[in-house]
Amino acid sequence: MNTHSFKISKLLLFVTACISFLTIGCNKNNNSSAPPVINKLRLLNPTEKDSLLAKAYPGTYVVIMGSHLSGTTNIFFNDVEVPFNSALMTDNSIVLGIPSTIPTEATKPDVPNTIRLVTTHGETTFKFQLIPPPPAITSISNEMAAPGATITINGAYFYSVRQIVFPGNLAVTNMTYNTDSTQIFLTVPSNLTAEGPLQVVGKFGTGGNPFIIFNGQNQPGMLANFEDNNSKFGWAYWGGIKTNDATSFPGNRGNYIEIHPAGSVNAGDGAWYTDNRVVNVSMNPLIPAANINDPIGNYALKFEMYQKTPWQNGVLLIRFGNPWKYTYRFTPYVNAPGASYVTNGWVTVTIPLSEFKDKPSGGSDGTGSPAPNLAALIDKTNGDLGIMLNNDSDTKIPQYDAAFDNIRIVRIK
């Protein structure tokens, strides 16, 4: 045996002896033959290590505290086995994440609200309630829907919804929701005048989304609501057709801008500045100076749109400044049924600012790299905005007729 091999052998013998010694010591101290005991659960967050949990949301990381937990083989929450990492187990604690799919009373009314822990030397149970998170709104089909209009609220945890509270404390109880509790369908109150977030009130909590302002035509971040004599008017006085014709695009409040070329738009026609093909917003500060260093992912461009004629090719180029550097290519027909986009009335469009891209060498507008930050995207000296109908496809757009309203840049988180 060479010197190197001899040294390795001695090291292995030493490590083996240490492990044997520690194992004997642990067995003496841990009394591994005793049945397991769960004393409490706490949050994994070390700043709350002394907290006592009586209930938790699925998806929460927790620490099971007790004694004689070494040798745990199975852990069940509400009769569903939960995976855990044995490397995160001691005789007095086990760290694990409660899967978000564990049933609660909301999805299975007869759940036992019990943890069952099985070890090589016994098992134990512990009463512990899992509760669904409060309702959360992710989007509203039309954030500016007029009174009497039907809207869809999209989100999660819409279990046993009791009422929707609109701005002005107007409660609606007449509604329906889908089987997986992610959509609510209801009518906007006829006497709605206020603006603000919606609240979903359910059996298991109340929630909403503070960044979604319903009926918020004068909300912070509004660039153009096209209402005459309004501080948020915002139109650049050219481009599309400013109108308030309620018969052509019903369900809206007041003025809107219509993109409606007189005829077809030929293949390769990029003359967006002609024939009523652009919504132009006048120069305004697009982001308050105090927020220009905020993360770009915190903001989105929003507007309401009514696509009347089926749209199947071409693009709406959405850009800031002139000349512009970053563009968003709006082509919703790509993922629409039959690759043809048309809306059933007014809908809210949300485009995160992080999705605006530059023009690569030899490429098209909006197909390159995303803007790295707000300061790069927003031209503070030339803060206009345009939504431009451009046909860079190889087939003509036979007809196009759509309306736009309430152009705004708002926080989304």
Secondary structure, DSSP 8 states (H G I E B T S, - for coil): --HHHHHHHHHHHHHHHHHHHHHHHHHHHHTTTS--EEEEEEES-GGGTT---SEE-TT-EEEEEEES-TTEEEEEETTEE----GGGB-SSEEEEE--TTS--TTT-TT---EEEEEETTEEEEEE-EE-----EEEEES-TT--TT-EEEEEEE---SEEEEEETTTEEE---EE-TTS-EEEEE--TT----B--EEEETTEEEE-TT--BT-TTSTTEEE---TT-TT--EEEEESEEE--TTTSTT--S-EEEE--SS-B-TT---TTSTT-EEEE----SS-GGGTTS-GGGEEEEEEEEE-S-B-SSEEEEEESSS-S-EEEE-GGGGSGGG-B--SS-EEEEEEGGG-B---TTS-TT-S-B-SSHHHHS-TTS--EEEEEE--SSS-B----EEEEEEEEEE--
